[in-house]
Amino acid sequence: MAAQRGAGESREVRLDRTQVWQGLVRKAENPSPYVPAVTACRILERFDNGFLREITVRDEIQVQERVTFEPDSRVVFRPVNDPCIAEIVNEMGEGPDGAPTLTLRVTLSPEGVTKAERTRYFRHETERYFSDALRFIVDGLVDQHAAPSFA
């Protein structure tokens, strides 16, 4: 995964697969630095391949999610109490140059599909929210490794 840094910085930051995976695990446990809309998170229960967490979105909406890890591959978020979202997946892949890639996939529940068909802006707003989230996630992953180190 590579990203160009902001206006004042011209160097490119490249992350390897291990760095991306470690960042995804950190993001699952503490999403606020990666997804600004998530304003709080607490782990309710841990189990072998993940945990149950409760996140607060925009200081008002609380969602419980069962988070499972498929090591070095995918992090799957299954909302327990969100009637519109069935699953959110952060999936690592590999680009043609061998660099890691990150795909964010959102699956609507049957109720979410119905809402998207009946509510004028629901699909557009959902797409925009998750597109913005993906940009913030990538920026957060890169920022974790872009800071100069002082030896």
HELIX and SHEET records of a PDB file:
HELIX    1   1 ARG A   17  GLU A   29  1                                  13    
HELIX    2   2 PRO A  110  ARG A  118  1                                   9    
HELIX    3   3 PHE A  122  ALA A  146  1                                  25    
SHEET    1   A 2 ALA A   2  GLN A   4  0                                        
SHEET    2   A 2 GLU A  12  ARG A  14 -1                                        
SHEET    1   B 6 VAL A  38  PHE A  47  0                                        
SHEET    2   B 6 GLY A  50  VAL A  57 -1                                        
SHEET    3   B 6 ILE A  61  GLU A  70 -1                                        
SHEET    4   B 6 ARG A  74  PRO A  79 -1                                        
SHEET    5   B 6 ILE A  85  GLU A  94 -1                                        
SHEET    6   B 6 PRO A 100  LEU A 108 -1                                        
END                                                                             
